[in-house]
Amino acid sequence: MKRILRLVLSLFLILLIILVVRTFLFSSRQIPIDPIQGEPVPEGAVSRMAKSVNFPTISSALGVDTSAFLAFDTFLRASFPLVHEKLDWKYENDFSRVYKWGGSNPKLPPVLWLAHLDVVPVEAESRNAWSQPPFAGIVADDYIWGRGTLDDKVNVMGMLEVVEQMLKEGYQPTRSLYLAFGHDEEVGGRGAMAIAESFQRQGLSFEYTLDEGSLIIEDALPGLDGPVAMIGLSEKGFASLRLAVSLDEGGHSSMPPKETAIGIISKAIAKVEAHPFPARMGEPTRSLLTYAGPEMNFPLRMVFANLWLTDGLLARLLSQKNTSSAIIRTTTAPTIIEAGVKENVLPTTASAIVNFRIIPGESPETVKERIIKVVDDDRVDVSFYNVTSPSAPAPVSETSAFGFQVIHKTIRELVPQAVVAPGLVVGATDSRHYLDVSKQTYRFMPVIVDSDDISGIHGIDERIHIDNYKRLIQWYRRLLENSCS
């Protein structure tokens, strides 16, 4: 017995030594660089951003508001005259637009920055809940208020401010910069598809692509002081499945069978929700942990330094919150259910739509196969919902590539208090349409947000702090300079 105890103690000490050594060797991934002061922001930039909100460039399943897009086009031309005079630019698919600022060295691959012109609608029932009218473009309490201030006119306006300012100064980039602004990202991105197809016909290949997606988030991870600047290496795919039941007989509700169409579909939904997809601690989540871990306090640093042993524990911890659970698994969300026409009539059909956001390593097809097995009922037909096309997760871009390194460096220069880390974007962006013209695609916005700010995206009281907007302009300018150096 003593030999066994000594053996167990010896093994425990060896394990402890391994854990401590690995923690000691778990060094910072942050680029060591001195912070800098950003260049002065162009005069009138804040008021122009506020004015851009006045144009309700809404896209929805019903289409786009043509008059709003035409008025916004006039506004952009008037606000940025040098951009429209000196750059090569054109429309695509009616209202999307692409700009080219030619570089002095044609041997350098160009870079591509993306944004979108459209915004989501504001529900009529929610308008009274807004602190400021959603399309008034009011500047109050140090914020610019309104739809598009975070998603995504902020990037359109910020990028154009930078180019206009640098054209005035006579700046000449060494590598070409392309700006591509889709007009219907919120409903699938046909404008972005048209631009990407044009790039392919021209044989273009970009050094890196940058789109919206991840942000600089306050209190993002426990045990970490300061915000985390997450650079999205990938984005989740998506698919919606239709679960449908069709019975031969209906009848009067006074003589119901043991199982009705609604009962069958309800059981199927319950099974799907009771069997969530397993956690996957793969890329880019593992990179997030290895970048953030060295900046944490000691107990958590040891946990993050030894993922070979602790990944199961971390998966359970991350699963406790909806926000963190979404980065380690394919998510399941029943969103629509249809059945019945009258309270005393047994329906012969019932259906439900379930939406899935798919993590890298899985696909729409593997999601469908799993759901068929989970439902395990021949009476329930499982098919892809034909309103939206399924999309696979985006390939995972590299942290060693030029694009990631230059974005990382620029964050460290202008937001030195933030910990830079790779991440996974849980929503969909226009960047997925450009994968054939750029092997390295990153999703990041240089905006510091907390939970209240994030809730405004597609929600009530969307807004951006004036300091955040000014920093965004400074950041894009510095990113262009770094990309050309």
TORMISE-680953 format. One line per 8 residues: for each residue x negated, y, z of C-alpha. Coordinates in Angstrom, 3 decimals, decimal comma. Each point is the difference from the previous one (the first is absolute). Last residue first. Layout:
! residues N
X/Y/Z  ... .
END
This chain:
! residues 485
-5,601/49,929/-45,110  3,186/-0,033/-2,073  2,122/-2,092/2,366  -1,316/2,047/2,917  1,119/3,257/-1,615  3,382/-1,491/-0,885  0,436/-1,296/3,549  -0,964/3,401/1,399 .
2,761/1,685/-1,981  2,510/-2,671/0,955  -0,887/0,454/3,689  0,287/3,764/-0,039  3,486/-0,229/-1,487  1,024/-2,640/2,551  -1,448/2,080/2,834  2,216/2,923/-1,015 .
3,025/-2,282/-0,030  -0,787/-1,439/3,413  -0,571/3,458/1,461  3,427/1,080/-1,308  1,653/-2,957/1,728  2,006/-2,179/-2,348  3,748/-0,664/0,031  2,723/-2,590/-0,596 .
2,760/0,857/2,456  2,239/-3,047/-0,569  -1,143/-3,123/-1,828  -1,706/-1,136/-3,199  -3,268/0,932/1,764  1,221/1,892/3,077  -0,582/-2,988/2,288  -3,726/0,267/-0,724 .
-0,174/3,490/1,492  1,650/-1,098/3,237  -2,296/-3,039/0,277  -3,131/2,130/-0,257  -1,710/1,374/-3,077  -3,395/1,270/-1,160  -0,019/0,547/-3,777  -2,905/-0,936/-2,274 .
2,164/-2,308/-2,177  -1,272/-3,478/-0,922  0,578/-2,849/-2,426  -3,045/-1,459/-1,720  -0,377/-1,786/-3,325  -3,237/-1,597/-1,222  0,379/-2,093/-3,152  1,472/2,891/-1,970 .
1,644/-0,092/-3,437  1,975/-3,248/0,366  1,038/0,859/3,575  1,749/3,199/-1,086  3,639/-1,039/0,561  -0,643/-1,020/3,614  -1,204/3,542/0,713  3,578/1,288/-0,263 .
0,528/-0,962/3,631  1,774/-2,810/1,877  0,343/-0,252/3,778  -1,982/-1,968/2,604  -3,351/1,602/-0,807  -2,790/-2,205/1,362  -2,988/1,505/1,769  -3,676/0,894/-0,125 .
-1,401/1,990/2,914  -1,301/3,506/0,669  0,068/1,122/3,629  1,155/3,606/0,145  -1,669/2,767/2,052  -2,267/0,909/-2,922  2,912/1,156/-2,194  -1,806/2,130/-2,620 .
-3,352/-1,739/-0,453  1,060/-3,451/1,194  2,991/0,040/-2,322  -2,207/0,978/-2,945  -2,449/-2,822/0,724  2,738/-2,635/0,157  1,521/1,210/-3,287  -3,470/-0,137/-1,608 .
-0,677/-3,476/1,404  3,362/-1,411/-1,013  -0,367/1,231/-3,582  -3,648/-1,052/-0,357  0,744/-3,642/0,832  -1,111/-1,749/3,209  3,478/0,132/1,560  1,379/-1,963/-2,942 .
3,547/0,044/-1,350  2,511/-2,714/0,923  2,166/-0,964/-2,963  3,556/1,357/0,162  2,746/-2,200/1,444  2,273/-1,544/-2,647  3,060/1,858/-1,253  3,557/-1,224/-0,383 .
2,174/1,823/-2,532  2,907/1,977/1,446  3,730/-0,323/-0,823  -0,271/-3,695/-0,883  -0,165/-1,325/3,551  -2,246/-3,045/-0,242  1,887/-3,228/0,623  1,089/-2,229/2,880 .
3,256/-1,964/-0,368  1,525/-1,083/3,289  2,163/-3,133/-0,181  -3,121/-2,164/-0,193  -0,913/1,009/3,540  -3,575/-0,098/1,279  -0,102/3,738/0,832  -3,645/-0,311/1,107 .
-1,022/-2,102/-3,007  1,615/2,394/-2,497  -1,555/2,910/1,891  -3,490/-1,508/-0,283  0,259/-0,546/-3,751  1,258/3,572/-0,538  -2,906/1,466/1,970  -2,493/-2,174/-1,908 .
1,406/1,382/-3,277  -0,083/3,623/1,130  -3,672/-0,448/0,914  -2,166/-0,716/3,040  -3,668/0,593/0,759  0,413/3,764/0,313  3,132/0,742/2,088  3,459/0,144/-1,534 .
2,715/2,436/0,976  3,206/-2,026/-0,145  3,566/1,252/-0,505  3,012/-2,229/0,626  3,184/0,531/-2,002  3,071/-1,863/1,186  2,844/-1,772/-1,772  3,469/-1,365/0,615 .
2,467/-1,684/-2,309  3,318/-1,815/0,374  1,306/2,573/2,454  2,705/-1,115/2,450  2,799/2,577/-0,147  1,583/1,428/3,195  -2,344/2,978/0,515  -0,175/0,915/-3,658 .
-2,736/0,199/-2,680  -2,727/-2,256/1,370  -3,756/-0,236/-0,345  -3,091/2,159/-0,592  -3,121/0,334/2,139  -2,857/2,443/-0,618  -3,302/0,686/1,812  -1,293/-3,235/1,507 .
-3,625/0,837/0,908  -2,887/-2,477/0,059  -3,630/1,074/0,327  -3,021/-1,738/-1,488  -2,537/-0,072/2,777  -2,974/1,739/1,593  0,531/3,671/-0,868  3,734/0,003/0,776 .
-0,572/-1,277/3,534  -1,855/3,222/0,780  2,951/2,285/-0,732  2,656/-2,375/1,331  -1,811/-0,388/3,319  -0,531/-3,272/1,915  -1,545/-1,792/-2,973  -3,264/1,907/0,459 .
-0,515/-1,631/3,401  0,764/-3,492/-1,313  -2,344/0,481/-2,972  -2,674/1,324/2,337  0,180/-3,141/2,128  -0,251/-2,213/-3,089  -2,931/2,047/-1,341  -1,897/-0,397/3,292 .
-2,561/-2,720/-0,659  -1,352/0,747/-3,479  1,178/3,566/0,623  -2,862/0,465/2,434  -0,967/3,659/-0,293  3,645/1,092/0,256  0,470/-1,685/3,385  -3,325/1,292/1,300 .
0,916/3,522/-1,081  3,317/-0,386/1,768  -1,712/-0,572/3,344  -2,724/2,598/-0,646  1,839/3,103/-1,218  0,602/0,361/-3,718  -2,163/1,544/-2,763  -1,592/-3,337/-0,985 .
3,485/-1,479/-0,597  1,295/2,565/-2,500  -2,119/-1,069/-2,967  0,115/-3,751/0,717  3,720/0,137/0,781  0,905/1,855/-3,183  -2,191/-2,384/-1,997  1,986/-2,951/1,369 .
3,225/1,728/-1,028  -1,226/0,416/-3,599  -0,441/-2,910/-0,348  1,197/-2,961/2,004  1,496/-0,413/3,450  3,159/-1,629/-1,345  3,010/-0,264/2,293  2,625/-2,587/-0,880 .
3,183/1,009/-1,824  3,004/0,430/2,237  2,236/-3,040/0,655  2,961/1,184/2,095  0,789/2,778/-2,486  0,283/-2,432/-2,895  2,038/-2,452/2,055  2,429/2,738/1,087 .
0,411/1,127/-3,611  0,874/-3,548/-1,063  2,411/-0,374/2,896  1,748/3,212/-1,062  0,224/-1,217/-3,603  1,753/-3,174/1,147  2,349/1,832/2,369  0,943/2,535/-2,672 .
0,777/-2,759/-2,483  2,129/-1,695/2,665  -0,848/-3,031/2,081  2,417/-2,198/1,918  2,763/0,901/-2,436  2,404/2,876/0,704  3,783/-0,398/0,149  1,320/3,381/1,207 .
-2,614/1,801/-2,135  1,926/-0,936/-3,126  -1,787/-1,621/-2,913  -3,438/-0,240/-1,527  -1,006/-3,055/-1,998  -2,851/-1,003/-2,286  -2,682/1,679/2,073  -2,813/2,334/-1,186 .
-2,835/0,924/2,369  -2,793/2,421/-0,899  -3,362/0,952/1,458  -1,538/2,718/-2,141  -3,727/0,516/0,454  -1,790/3,335/-0,051  -3,689/0,147/-0,741  -2,875/2,207/1,039 .
-3,753/0,170/-0,161  -2,028/1,499/2,790  -2,615/2,621/-0,672  -3,751/-0,288/-0,165  -3,173/1,683/1,190  1,953/2,711/1,835  -2,378/2,419/1,691  1,067/0,387/3,617 .
-1,194/3,099/1,841  0,444/-0,955/3,656  0,674/2,694/2,590  -1,885/0,552/3,247  -0,911/-2,321/2,837  0,498/-3,695/-0,738  1,126/-2,456/2,650  3,371/-0,544/-1,624 .
0,126/0,686/-3,748  1,784/2,703/-1,998  0,186/2,610/2,751  -0,087/2,790/-2,627  0,076/-1,082/-3,628  -2,104/1,370/-2,845  2,032/-1,167/-2,996  0,450/-3,020/-2,265 .
1,864/0,110/-3,286  -0,499/2,678/-2,635  -2,250/-0,747/-2,963  -3,707/-0,083/-0,810  -1,432/-1,884/-2,984  -3,665/-0,911/-0,345  -2,763/-0,046/-2,586  2,691/0,071/-2,674 .
0,204/-1,972/-3,248  1,542/1,596/-3,079  0,481/-1,928/-3,247  2,221/2,699/-1,501  2,834/-2,501/-0,469  -0,451/-1,021/3,627  0,270/3,597/1,185  3,240/0,412/-1,960 .
1,387/-3,164/1,607  -0,882/1,418/3,411  1,824/3,255/-0,779  3,117/-1,865/-1,152  -0,029/-2,218/3,105  -0,378/3,078/2,202  3,128/1,496/-1,568  1,835/-3,290/0,449 .
-0,762/0,186/3,712  2,420/-2,315/1,762  2,715/2,190/1,494  -1,967/2,151/2,472  -2,877/0,344/-2,439  2,233/1,842/-2,479  -1,890/3,090/-1,207  -3,539/-1,339/-0,169 .
-2,927/2,363/0,488  -3,355/-1,061/-1,435  -3,064/2,171/0,679  -3,159/-1,007/-1,870  -3,455/1,199/1,014  -2,951/-0,306/-2,350  -3,490/-0,401/1,449  -2,523/2,813/0,363 .
2,656/2,457/1,145  -0,385/3,596/-1,226  0,776/2,796/2,471  0,630/3,435/-1,468  1,333/1,439/3,247  3,467/0,535/-1,473  -0,061/-3,607/-1,216  -0,822/-1,071/3,556 .
3,063/1,775/1,392  2,371/-1,386/-2,644  -1,368/-3,535/0,490  0,368/0,157/3,781  3,499/1,497/-0,040  1,065/-2,638/-2,546  -1,100/-2,799/2,319  1,802/1,495/2,997 .
3,213/0,649/-1,937  0,340/-3,540/-1,311  -1,159/-1,456/3,312  2,549/1,927/2,079  2,651/-0,739/-2,614  -0,014/-3,561/1,325  1,459/-1,084/2,385  -1,360/2,123/2,843 .
1,404/3,447/-0,804  2,283/-1,589/-2,588  3,311/0,682/1,725  -0,216/2,994/2,256  -1,835/2,001/2,611  -3,420/1,674/-0,083  -1,117/0,096/3,613  -1,658/2,615/2,243 .
3,262/0,587/1,928  1,734/1,023/-3,231  -0,728/-0,084/-3,743  3,250/-0,695/-1,863  0,078/-1,901/-3,286  3,804/0,173/-0,248  0,411/-3,523/-1,387  0,524/-1,978/3,224 .
1,767/2,795/1,912  -1,893/0,555/3,279  0,447/-1,875/3,282  1,691/-2,769/-1,987  2,945/-1,739/1,691  2,541/1,966/-2,021  -1,345/-1,581/-3,187  0,415/-3,562/1,281 .
3,512/-0,782/-1,294  -0,856/1,311/-3,475  -2,854/-2,497/-0,239  -3,175/1,650/-1,279  -1,259/-1,422/-3,272  -3,541/-1,323/-0,484  -2,691/2,161/-1,555  -1,558/0,194/-3,438 .
-3,256/1,585/-1,134  -2,353/-2,875/0,699  -3,693/-0,184/0,867  -3,080/-1,662/-1,489  -3,698/0,834/-0,163  -2,130/-1,719/-2,647  -3,790/0,051/-0,214  -2,038/-0,009/-3,195 .
-2,897/-2,384/-0,762  -3,304/1,875/-0,325  -1,557/-0,220/-3,463  2,076/2,990/-1,172  -2,114/2,344/2,171  1,421/3,544/-0,052  3,429/-1,139/1,200  3,321/0,660/-1,696 .
2,921/1,042/2,190  2,842/-2,165/-1,278  3,611/0,535/1,063  2,948/-2,429/-0,122  3,699/0,769/0,281  3,251/-1,824/0,734  3,115/1,851/-1,159  1,032/-1,400/-3,381 .
-1,670/-3,442/-0,011  -3,459/1,523/-0,107  -0,754/3,718/-0,118  -3,372/1,364/-1,033  -3,218/1,499/1,310  -3,455/1,017/-1,129  -1,227/2,536/2,533  -0,805/3,669/-0,660 .
3,371/1,717/-0,370  2,268/-2,174/2,144  -2,467/-0,157/2,872  -0,827/3,671/-0,470  3,667/1,005/0,388  0,667/-1,858/3,259  3,055/1,593/1,629  1,740/1,016/-3,244 .
-0,419/-3,405/-1,647  1,011/-1,792/3,201  3,145/2,124/0,382  1,092/-0,572/-3,596  -0,397/-3,762/0,492  1,986/0,203/3,234  2,853/1,669/-1,890  -0,017/-2,766/-2,603 .
-0,118/-2,650/2,714  2,935/1,554/1,852  2,075/0,284/-3,187  -0,575/-3,666/-0,852  1,169/-1,374/3,360  -1,222/-3,565/-0,320  1,715/-3,356/-0,552  3,004/-1,673/1,654 .
-2,223/-2,458/1,894  -1,629/3,023/1,571  -2,538/2,696/-0,767  0,245/3,413/1,612  -2,025/2,983/-1,167  1,900/2,318/2,340  -2,044/3,148/-0,828  -0,164/2,207/3,086 .
-2,729/-2,217/1,490  -2,531/1,446/-2,451  0,523/3,423/1,612  -1,381/-1,248/3,307  -3,140/-1,265/-1,701  -0,348/3,318/-1,817  0,384/1,865/3,305  -2,728/-2,110/1,597 .
-2,402/0,465/-2,910  0,451/3,776/-0,102  -3,697/0,777/0,288  -2,133/-2,979/-0,979  -1,385/-1,961/2,988  -3,449/0,978/1,219  -2,557/-2,789/-0,475  -0,114/-2,715/2,639 .
-2,439/0,199/2,877  -2,310/-2,989/0,226  -0,425/-3,034/2,227  -3,426/-1,663/0,145  -0,207/-3,554/-1,281  -0,361/-3,453/1,506  2,355/-2,159/-2,125  2,234/-1,931/2,405 .
-0,496/-3,778/-0,059  -1,049/-0,078/3,669  -1,890/-2,997/1,325  1,291/-3,301/1,342  -3,461/-1,321/1,001  0,760/0,501/3,707  3,409/-1,625/-0,442  -1,566/-2,974/-1,776 .
-2,499/-0,319/2,841  2,755/0,187/2,634  2,188/-2,610/-1,700  -2,914/-2,364/-0,592  -1,166/0,367/3,613  3,544/-0,706/1,237  0,220/-3,127/-2,151  -3,327/-1,243/1,318 .
1,132/0,733/3,560  3,260/-1,904/-0,557  -1,859/-2,937/-1,501  -2,309/-0,114/2,993  2,942/0,205/2,425  1,781/-2,835/-1,810  -3,158/-2,110/0,061  -0,609/0,756/3,684 .
3,629/-0,939/0,774  -0,332/-3,232/-1,973  -3,249/-0,879/1,752  1,612/0,744/3,383  2,863/-2,400/-0,863 .
END
